Amino acid sequence: MKGKNKDIENIINDFEFKIKKSLNNTSYQEREDLEQEIKTKIIEKIHSVELGEAPSFWWLINKKRTS
């Protein structure tokens, strides 16, 4: 669980610059609330996306043949 939280923190940090840049388009009074909301939405999305293994090349070829 600790590793997962660290991964989420790293993802938030990766988006930090873009979040701050986007907040410049918002009034000063609303920036802090909006920043928190954006980070909350990112975390919710991370939890809702099920990350599995990427399909292999051969799996994709076989799927295309059977379709």
HTML snippet that shows the backbone in 3Dmol.js (N, CA, C, O; Angstrom):
<script src="https://3Dmol.org/build/3Dmol-min.js"></script>
<div id="view" style="width:600px;height:400px;position:relative"></div>
<script>
const pdb = `
ATOM      1  N   MET A   1       0.828  -1.192   0.000  1.00  0.00           N
ATOM      2  CA  MET A   1       0.000   0.000   0.000  1.00  0.00           C
ATOM      3  C   MET A   1       0.872   1.254   0.000  1.00  0.00           C
ATOM      4  O   MET A   1       0.538   2.262  -0.623  1.00  0.00           O
ATOM      5  N   LYS A   2       1.986   1.169   0.706  1.00  0.00           N
ATOM      6  CA  LYS A   2       2.874   2.319   0.783  1.00  0.00           C
ATOM      7  C   LYS A   2       3.445   2.657  -0.594  1.00  0.00           C
ATOM      8  O   LYS A   2       3.581   3.830  -0.944  1.00  0.00           O
ATOM      9  N   GLY A   3       3.779   1.629  -1.371  1.00  0.00           N
ATOM     10  CA  GLY A   3       4.309   1.844  -2.714  1.00  0.00           C
ATOM     11  C   GLY A   3       3.287   2.461  -3.640  1.00  0.00           C
ATOM     12  O   GLY A   3       3.621   3.292  -4.485  1.00  0.00           O
ATOM     13  N   LYS A   4       2.027   2.048  -3.480  1.00  0.00           N
ATOM     14  CA  LYS A   4       0.956   2.586  -4.315  1.00  0.00           C
ATOM     15  C   LYS A   4       0.753   4.076  -4.040  1.00  0.00           C
ATOM     16  O   LYS A   4       0.547   4.864  -4.963  1.00  0.00           O
ATOM     17  N   ASN A   5       0.812   4.453  -2.761  1.00  0.00           N
ATOM     18  CA  ASN A   5       0.678   5.868  -2.409  1.00  0.00           C
ATOM     19  C   ASN A   5       1.830   6.679  -2.983  1.00  0.00           C
ATOM     20  O   ASN A   5       1.638   7.812  -3.426  1.00  0.00           O
ATOM     21  N   LYS A   6       3.024   6.104  -2.977  1.00  0.00           N
ATOM     22  CA  LYS A   6       4.193   6.787  -3.537  1.00  0.00           C
ATOM     23  C   LYS A   6       4.015   6.956  -5.048  1.00  0.00           C
ATOM     24  O   LYS A   6       4.379   7.990  -5.609  1.00  0.00           O
ATOM     25  N   ASP A   7       3.450   5.929  -5.706  1.00  0.00           N
ATOM     26  CA  ASP A   7       3.195   6.028  -7.146  1.00  0.00           C
ATOM     27  C   ASP A   7       2.196   7.141  -7.446  1.00  0.00           C
ATOM     28  O   ASP A   7       2.380   7.905  -8.394  1.00  0.00           O
ATOM     29  N   ILE A   8       1.153   7.234  -6.651  1.00  0.00           N
ATOM     30  CA  ILE A   8       0.151   8.293  -6.836  1.00  0.00           C
ATOM     31  C   ILE A   8       0.789   9.656  -6.616  1.00  0.00           C
ATOM     32  O   ILE A   8       0.521  10.600  -7.361  1.00  0.00           O
ATOM     33  N   GLU A   9       1.621   9.759  -5.606  1.00  0.00           N
ATOM     34  CA  GLU A   9       2.313  11.017  -5.337  1.00  0.00           C
ATOM     35  C   GLU A   9       3.212  11.409  -6.511  1.00  0.00           C
ATOM     36  O   GLU A   9       3.286  12.583  -6.875  1.00  0.00           O
ATOM     37  N   ASN A  10       3.885  10.437  -7.094  1.00  0.00           N
ATOM     38  CA  ASN A  10       4.743  10.711  -8.256  1.00  0.00           C
ATOM     39  C   ASN A  10       3.923  11.192  -9.452  1.00  0.00           C
ATOM     40  O   ASN A  10       4.351  12.085 -10.184  1.00  0.00           O
ATOM     41  N   ILE A  11       2.752  10.603  -9.648  1.00  0.00           N
ATOM     42  CA  ILE A  11       1.890  11.016 -10.758  1.00  0.00           C
ATOM     43  C   ILE A  11       1.410  12.450 -10.538  1.00  0.00           C
ATOM     44  O   ILE A  11       1.421  13.260 -11.465  1.00  0.00           O
ATOM     45  N   ILE A  12       0.992  12.758  -9.322  1.00  0.00           N
ATOM     46  CA  ILE A  12       0.557  14.125  -8.994  1.00  0.00           C
ATOM     47  C   ILE A  12       1.703  15.101  -9.242  1.00  0.00           C
ATOM     48  O   ILE A  12       1.497  16.174  -9.810  1.00  0.00           O
ATOM     49  N   ASN A  13       2.901  14.731  -8.821  1.00  0.00           N
ATOM     50  CA  ASN A  13       4.065  15.598  -9.035  1.00  0.00           C
ATOM     51  C   ASN A  13       4.346  15.797 -10.518  1.00  0.00           C
ATOM     52  O   ASN A  13       4.761  16.880 -10.929  1.00  0.00           O
ATOM     53  N   ASP A  14       4.126  14.764 -11.322  1.00  0.00           N
ATOM     54  CA  ASP A  14       4.330  14.879 -12.767  1.00  0.00           C
ATOM     55  C   ASP A  14       3.374  15.905 -13.385  1.00  0.00           C
ATOM     56  O   ASP A  14       3.727  16.587 -14.347  1.00  0.00           O
ATOM     57  N   PHE A  15       2.174  16.010 -12.833  1.00  0.00           N
ATOM     58  CA  PHE A  15       1.172  16.939 -13.356  1.00  0.00           C
ATOM     59  C   PHE A  15       1.225  18.312 -12.695  1.00  0.00           C
ATOM     60  O   PHE A  15       0.508  19.222 -13.111  1.00  0.00           O
ATOM     61  N   GLU A  16       2.051  18.474 -11.688  1.00  0.00           N
ATOM     62  CA  GLU A  16       2.081  19.709 -10.894  1.00  0.00           C
ATOM     63  C   GLU A  16       2.284  20.962 -11.751  1.00  0.00           C
ATOM     64  O   GLU A  16       1.572  21.951 -11.575  1.00  0.00           O
ATOM     65  N   PHE A  17       3.237  20.929 -12.668  1.00  0.00           N
ATOM     66  CA  PHE A  17       3.506  22.095 -13.504  1.00  0.00           C
ATOM     67  C   PHE A  17       2.288  22.468 -14.336  1.00  0.00           C
ATOM     68  O   PHE A  17       1.921  23.641 -14.415  1.00  0.00           O
ATOM     69  N   LYS A  18       1.664  21.477 -14.954  1.00  0.00           N
ATOM     70  CA  LYS A  18       0.496  21.736 -15.801  1.00  0.00           C
ATOM     71  C   LYS A  18      -0.681  22.258 -14.974  1.00  0.00           C
ATOM     72  O   LYS A  18      -1.414  23.144 -15.412  1.00  0.00           O
ATOM     73  N   ILE A  19      -0.851  21.702 -13.786  1.00  0.00           N
ATOM     74  CA  ILE A  19      -1.931  22.168 -12.907  1.00  0.00           C
ATOM     75  C   ILE A  19      -1.714  23.632 -12.549  1.00  0.00           C
ATOM     76  O   ILE A  19      -2.628  24.448 -12.670  1.00  0.00           O
ATOM     77  N   LYS A  20      -0.509  23.962 -12.112  1.00  0.00           N
ATOM     78  CA  LYS A  20      -0.200  25.350 -11.727  1.00  0.00           C
ATOM     79  C   LYS A  20      -0.373  26.306 -12.912  1.00  0.00           C
ATOM     80  O   LYS A  20      -0.904  27.406 -12.764  1.00  0.00           O
ATOM     81  N   LYS A  21       0.077  25.873 -14.071  1.00  0.00           N
ATOM     82  CA  LYS A  21      -0.049  26.700 -15.268  1.00  0.00           C
ATOM     83  C   LYS A  21      -1.520  26.936 -15.611  1.00  0.00           C
ATOM     84  O   LYS A  21      -1.907  28.052 -15.957  1.00  0.00           O
ATOM     85  N   SER A  22      -2.321  25.911 -15.518  1.00  0.00           N
ATOM     86  CA  SER A  22      -3.751  26.037 -15.818  1.00  0.00           C
ATOM     87  C   SER A  22      -4.469  26.917 -14.802  1.00  0.00           C
ATOM     88  O   SER A  22      -5.436  27.599 -15.140  1.00  0.00           O
ATOM     89  N   LEU A  23      -4.000  26.901 -13.569  1.00  0.00           N
ATOM     90  CA  LEU A  23      -4.645  27.702 -12.531  1.00  0.00           C
ATOM     91  C   LEU A  23      -4.453  29.196 -12.745  1.00  0.00           C
ATOM     92  O   LEU A  23      -5.172  30.001 -12.154  1.00  0.00           O
ATOM     93  N   ASN A  24      -3.498  29.578 -13.578  1.00  0.00           N
ATOM     94  CA  ASN A  24      -3.315  30.999 -13.872  1.00  0.00           C
ATOM     95  C   ASN A  24      -4.528  31.584 -14.595  1.00  0.00           C
ATOM     96  O   ASN A  24      -4.716  32.801 -14.600  1.00  0.00           O
ATOM     97  N   ASN A  25      -5.341  30.739 -15.198  1.00  0.00           N
ATOM     98  CA  ASN A  25      -6.551  31.183 -15.890  1.00  0.00           C
ATOM     99  C   ASN A  25      -7.742  31.328 -14.941  1.00  0.00           C
ATOM    100  O   ASN A  25      -8.845  31.670 -15.367  1.00  0.00           O
ATOM    101  N   THR A  26      -7.512  31.067 -13.656  1.00  0.00           N
ATOM    102  CA  THR A  26      -8.577  31.098 -12.650  1.00  0.00           C
ATOM    103  C   THR A  26      -8.328  32.255 -11.684  1.00  0.00           C
ATOM    104  O   THR A  26      -7.188  32.660 -11.456  1.00  0.00           O
ATOM    105  N   SER A  27      -9.406  32.771 -11.129  1.00  0.00           N
ATOM    106  CA  SER A  27      -9.246  33.872 -10.172  1.00  0.00           C
ATOM    107  C   SER A  27      -8.436  33.401  -8.961  1.00  0.00           C
ATOM    108  O   SER A  27      -8.495  32.234  -8.575  1.00  0.00           O
ATOM    109  N   TYR A  28      -7.698  34.310  -8.386  1.00  0.00           N
ATOM    110  CA  TYR A  28      -6.783  34.007  -7.286  1.00  0.00           C
ATOM    111  C   TYR A  28      -7.507  33.332  -6.115  1.00  0.00           C
ATOM    112  O   TYR A  28      -6.961  32.422  -5.491  1.00  0.00           O
ATOM    113  N   GLN A  29      -8.730  33.774  -5.816  1.00  0.00           N
ATOM    114  CA  GLN A  29      -9.478  33.249  -4.680  1.00  0.00           C
ATOM    115  C   GLN A  29      -9.871  31.782  -4.858  1.00  0.00           C
ATOM    116  O   GLN A  29     -10.041  31.065  -3.872  1.00  0.00           O
ATOM    117  N   GLU A  30     -10.014  31.338  -6.084  1.00  0.00           N
ATOM    118  CA  GLU A  30     -10.494  29.982  -6.340  1.00  0.00           C
ATOM    119  C   GLU A  30      -9.376  28.989  -6.659  1.00  0.00           C
ATOM    120  O   GLU A  30      -9.645  27.795  -6.789  1.00  0.00           O
ATOM    121  N   ARG A  31      -8.155  29.441  -6.788  1.00  0.00           N
ATOM    122  CA  ARG A  31      -7.054  28.587  -7.218  1.00  0.00           C
ATOM    123  C   ARG A  31      -6.791  27.414  -6.283  1.00  0.00           C
ATOM    124  O   ARG A  31      -6.637  26.279  -6.734  1.00  0.00           O
ATOM    125  N   GLU A  32      -6.739  27.682  -4.995  1.00  0.00           N
ATOM    126  CA  GLU A  32      -6.420  26.618  -4.039  1.00  0.00           C
ATOM    127  C   GLU A  32      -7.478  25.517  -4.056  1.00  0.00           C
ATOM    128  O   GLU A  32      -7.150  24.331  -4.062  1.00  0.00           O
ATOM    129  N   ASP A  33      -8.754  25.921  -4.062  1.00  0.00           N
ATOM    130  CA  ASP A  33      -9.833  24.937  -4.100  1.00  0.00           C
ATOM    131  C   ASP A  33      -9.804  24.137  -5.401  1.00  0.00           C
ATOM    132  O   ASP A  33      -9.980  22.919  -5.393  1.00  0.00           O
ATOM    133  N   LEU A  34      -9.583  24.822  -6.503  1.00  0.00           N
ATOM    134  CA  LEU A  34      -9.550  24.146  -7.795  1.00  0.00           C
ATOM    135  C   LEU A  34      -8.364  23.195  -7.891  1.00  0.00           C
ATOM    136  O   LEU A  34      -8.489  22.096  -8.431  1.00  0.00           O
ATOM    137  N   GLU A  35      -7.221  23.611  -7.372  1.00  0.00           N
ATOM    138  CA  GLU A  35      -6.039  22.740  -7.375  1.00  0.00           C
ATOM    139  C   GLU A  35      -6.326  21.451  -6.599  1.00  0.00           C
ATOM    140  O   GLU A  35      -5.983  20.359  -7.051  1.00  0.00           O
ATOM    141  N   GLN A  36      -6.950  21.584  -5.442  1.00  0.00           N
ATOM    142  CA  GLN A  36      -7.299  20.417  -4.635  1.00  0.00           C
ATOM    143  C   GLN A  36      -8.286  19.523  -5.373  1.00  0.00           C
ATOM    144  O   GLN A  36      -8.162  18.299  -5.340  1.00  0.00           O
ATOM    145  N   GLU A  37      -9.250  20.120  -6.027  1.00  0.00           N
ATOM    146  CA  GLU A  37     -10.250  19.356  -6.777  1.00  0.00           C
ATOM    147  C   GLU A  37      -9.611  18.600  -7.944  1.00  0.00           C
ATOM    148  O   GLU A  37      -9.949  17.443  -8.193  1.00  0.00           O
ATOM    149  N   ILE A  38      -8.706  19.240  -8.646  1.00  0.00           N
ATOM    150  CA  ILE A  38      -8.014  18.586  -9.767  1.00  0.00           C
ATOM    151  C   ILE A  38      -7.215  17.390  -9.263  1.00  0.00           C
ATOM    152  O   ILE A  38      -7.261  16.314  -9.861  1.00  0.00           O
ATOM    153  N   LYS A  39      -6.493  17.571  -8.179  1.00  0.00           N
ATOM    154  CA  LYS A  39      -5.704  16.469  -7.618  1.00  0.00           C
ATOM    155  C   LYS A  39      -6.598  15.333  -7.142  1.00  0.00           C
ATOM    156  O   LYS A  39      -6.253  14.162  -7.295  1.00  0.00           O
ATOM    157  N   THR A  40      -7.741  15.674  -6.567  1.00  0.00           N
ATOM    158  CA  THR A  40      -8.700  14.653  -6.135  1.00  0.00           C
ATOM    159  C   THR A  40      -9.215  13.863  -7.332  1.00  0.00           C
ATOM    160  O   THR A  40      -9.324  12.638  -7.264  1.00  0.00           O
ATOM    161  N   LYS A  41      -9.530  14.547  -8.422  1.00  0.00           N
ATOM    162  CA  LYS A  41     -10.016  13.879  -9.628  1.00  0.00           C
ATOM    163  C   LYS A  41      -8.947  12.964 -10.226  1.00  0.00           C
ATOM    164  O   LYS A  41      -9.264  11.880 -10.715  1.00  0.00           O
ATOM    165  N   ILE A  42      -7.695  13.389 -10.189  1.00  0.00           N
ATOM    166  CA  ILE A  42      -6.605  12.550 -10.696  1.00  0.00           C
ATOM    167  C   ILE A  42      -6.517  11.271  -9.869  1.00  0.00           C
ATOM    168  O   ILE A  42      -6.385  10.178 -10.420  1.00  0.00           O
ATOM    169  N   ILE A  43      -6.590  11.408  -8.556  1.00  0.00           N
ATOM    170  CA  ILE A  43      -6.524  10.238  -7.678  1.00  0.00           C
ATOM    171  C   ILE A  43      -7.707   9.316  -7.915  1.00  0.00           C
ATOM    172  O   ILE A  43      -7.537   8.097  -7.962  1.00  0.00           O
ATOM    173  N   GLU A  44      -8.903   9.873  -8.063  1.00  0.00           N
ATOM    174  CA  GLU A  44     -10.087   9.054  -8.345  1.00  0.00           C
ATOM    175  C   GLU A  44      -9.922   8.289  -9.650  1.00  0.00           C
ATOM    176  O   GLU A  44     -10.281   7.114  -9.733  1.00  0.00           O
ATOM    177  N   LYS A  45      -9.386   8.942 -10.656  1.00  0.00           N
ATOM    178  CA  LYS A  45      -9.200   8.300 -11.953  1.00  0.00           C
ATOM    179  C   LYS A  45      -8.170   7.185 -11.873  1.00  0.00           C
ATOM    180  O   LYS A  45      -8.341   6.131 -12.486  1.00  0.00           O
ATOM    181  N   ILE A  46      -7.110   7.415 -11.124  1.00  0.00           N
ATOM    182  CA  ILE A  46      -6.085   6.386 -10.951  1.00  0.00           C
ATOM    183  C   ILE A  46      -6.703   5.141 -10.325  1.00  0.00           C
ATOM    184  O   ILE A  46      -6.416   4.021 -10.748  1.00  0.00           O
ATOM    185  N   HIS A  47      -7.548   5.337  -9.322  1.00  0.00           N
ATOM    186  CA  HIS A  47      -8.179   4.200  -8.652  1.00  0.00           C
ATOM    187  C   HIS A  47      -9.215   3.506  -9.540  1.00  0.00           C
ATOM    188  O   HIS A  47      -9.462   2.311  -9.377  1.00  0.00           O
ATOM    189  N   SER A  48      -9.810   4.225 -10.460  1.00  0.00           N
ATOM    190  CA  SER A  48     -10.852   3.623 -11.298  1.00  0.00           C
ATOM    191  C   SER A  48     -10.294   2.895 -12.515  1.00  0.00           C
ATOM    192  O   SER A  48     -10.979   2.065 -13.113  1.00  0.00           O
ATOM    193  N   VAL A  49      -9.057   3.202 -12.880  1.00  0.00           N
ATOM    194  CA  VAL A  49      -8.449   2.559 -14.043  1.00  0.00           C
ATOM    195  C   VAL A  49      -7.761   1.287 -13.594  1.00  0.00           C
ATOM    196  O   VAL A  49      -6.921   1.302 -12.695  1.00  0.00           O
ATOM    197  N   GLU A  50      -8.124   0.201 -14.222  1.00  0.00           N
ATOM    198  CA  GLU A  50      -7.485  -1.063 -13.895  1.00  0.00           C
ATOM    199  C   GLU A  50      -6.298  -1.245 -14.821  1.00  0.00           C
ATOM    200  O   GLU A  50      -6.453  -1.387 -16.034  1.00  0.00           O
ATOM    201  N   LEU A  51      -5.131  -1.238 -14.245  1.00  0.00           N
ATOM    202  CA  LEU A  51      -3.924  -1.394 -15.040  1.00  0.00           C
ATOM    203  C   LEU A  51      -3.545  -2.864 -15.086  1.00  0.00           C
ATOM    204  O   LEU A  51      -3.284  -3.484 -14.055  1.00  0.00           O
ATOM    205  N   GLY A  52      -3.519  -3.403 -16.271  1.00  0.00           N
ATOM    206  CA  GLY A  52      -3.110  -4.784 -16.454  1.00  0.00           C
ATOM    207  C   GLY A  52      -1.922  -4.842 -17.376  1.00  0.00           C
ATOM    208  O   GLY A  52      -1.307  -3.824 -17.695  1.00  0.00           O
ATOM    209  N   GLU A  53      -1.611  -6.034 -17.796  1.00  0.00           N
ATOM    210  CA  GLU A  53      -0.508  -6.179 -18.734  1.00  0.00           C
ATOM    211  C   GLU A  53      -0.912  -5.669 -20.103  1.00  0.00           C
ATOM    212  O   GLU A  53      -2.061  -5.812 -20.523  1.00  0.00           O
ATOM    213  N   ALA A  54       0.031  -5.082 -20.781  1.00  0.00           N
ATOM    214  CA  ALA A  54      -0.214  -4.637 -22.150  1.00  0.00           C
ATOM    215  C   ALA A  54      -0.286  -5.868 -23.048  1.00  0.00           C
ATOM    216  O   ALA A  54       0.444  -6.834 -22.826  1.00  0.00           O
ATOM    217  N   PRO A  55      -1.144  -5.846 -24.047  1.00  0.00           N
ATOM    218  CA  PRO A  55      -1.236  -7.003 -24.940  1.00  0.00           C
ATOM    219  C   PRO A  55       0.055  -7.175 -25.731  1.00  0.00           C
ATOM    220  O   PRO A  55       0.719  -6.205 -26.098  1.00  0.00           O
ATOM    221  N   SER A  56       0.387  -8.427 -25.980  1.00  0.00           N
ATOM    222  CA  SER A  56       1.597  -8.700 -26.748  1.00  0.00           C
ATOM    223  C   SER A  56       1.316  -8.508 -28.236  1.00  0.00           C
ATOM    224  O   SER A  56       0.165  -8.445 -28.667  1.00  0.00           O
ATOM    225  N   PHE A  57       2.372  -8.419 -28.987  1.00  0.00           N
ATOM    226  CA  PHE A  57       2.258  -8.276 -30.439  1.00  0.00           C
ATOM    227  C   PHE A  57       1.484  -9.441 -31.029  1.00  0.00           C
ATOM    228  O   PHE A  57       0.585  -9.250 -31.847  1.00  0.00           O
ATOM    229  N   TRP A  58       1.836 -10.649 -30.611  1.00  0.00           N
ATOM    230  CA  TRP A  58       1.193 -11.834 -31.178  1.00  0.00           C
ATOM    231  C   TRP A  58      -0.260 -11.941 -30.765  1.00  0.00           C
ATOM    232  O   TRP A  58      -1.075 -12.438 -31.542  1.00  0.00           O
ATOM    233  N   TRP A  59      -0.612 -11.497 -29.582  1.00  0.00           N
ATOM    234  CA  TRP A  59      -1.999 -11.500 -29.159  1.00  0.00           C
ATOM    235  C   TRP A  59      -2.817 -10.582 -30.067  1.00  0.00           C
ATOM    236  O   TRP A  59      -3.929 -10.925 -30.467  1.00  0.00           O
ATOM    237  N   LEU A  60      -2.262  -9.422 -30.386  1.00  0.00           N
ATOM    238  CA  LEU A  60      -2.958  -8.482 -31.278  1.00  0.00           C
ATOM    239  C   LEU A  60      -3.122  -9.068 -32.676  1.00  0.00           C
ATOM    240  O   LEU A  60      -4.180  -8.924 -33.288  1.00  0.00           O
ATOM    241  N   ILE A  61      -2.082  -9.729 -33.185  1.00  0.00           N
ATOM    242  CA  ILE A  61      -2.159 -10.360 -34.516  1.00  0.00           C
ATOM    243  C   ILE A  61      -3.237 -11.432 -34.522  1.00  0.00           C
ATOM    244  O   ILE A  61      -4.054 -11.474 -35.442  1.00  0.00           O
ATOM    245  N   ASN A  62      -3.259 -12.290 -33.525  1.00  0.00           N
ATOM    246  CA  ASN A  62      -4.254 -13.362 -33.447  1.00  0.00           C
ATOM    247  C   ASN A  62      -5.656 -12.799 -33.290  1.00  0.00           C
ATOM    248  O   ASN A  62      -6.604 -13.343 -33.856  1.00  0.00           O
ATOM    249  N   LYS A  63      -5.803 -11.738 -32.546  1.00  0.00           N
ATOM    250  CA  LYS A  63      -7.121 -11.119 -32.382  1.00  0.00           C
ATOM    251  C   LYS A  63      -7.622 -10.550 -33.703  1.00  0.00           C
ATOM    252  O   LYS A  63      -8.805 -10.658 -34.024  1.00  0.00           O
ATOM    253  N   LYS A  64      -6.714  -9.943 -34.470  1.00  0.00           N
ATOM    254  CA  LYS A  64      -7.097  -9.369 -35.754  1.00  0.00           C
ATOM    255  C   LYS A  64      -7.523 -10.462 -36.723  1.00  0.00           C
ATOM    256  O   LYS A  64      -8.464 -10.276 -37.494  1.00  0.00           O
ATOM    257  N   ARG A  65      -6.843 -11.595 -36.689  1.00  0.00           N
ATOM    258  CA  ARG A  65      -7.184 -12.728 -37.570  1.00  0.00           C
ATOM    259  C   ARG A  65      -8.543 -13.313 -37.246  1.00  0.00           C
ATOM    260  O   ARG A  65      -9.261 -13.741 -38.150  1.00  0.00           O
ATOM    261  N   THR A  66      -8.909 -13.341 -35.977  1.00  0.00           N
ATOM    262  CA  THR A  66     -10.165 -13.939 -35.587  1.00  0.00           C
ATOM    263  C   THR A  66     -11.345 -12.969 -35.701  1.00  0.00           C
ATOM    264  O   THR A  66     -12.501 -13.379 -35.592  1.00  0.00           O
ATOM    265  N   SER A  67     -11.060 -11.720 -35.914  1.00  0.00           N
ATOM    266  CA  SER A  67     -12.144 -10.724 -36.014  1.00  0.00           C
ATOM    267  C   SER A  67     -12.746 -10.658 -37.385  1.00  0.00           C
ATOM    268  O   SER A  67     -13.662  -9.870 -37.620  1.00  0.00           O
TER     269      SER A  67
END
`;
const viewer = $3Dmol.createViewer("view");
viewer.addModel(pdb, "pdb");
viewer.setStyle({}, {cartoon: {color: "spectrum"}});
viewer.zoomTo();
viewer.render();
</script>
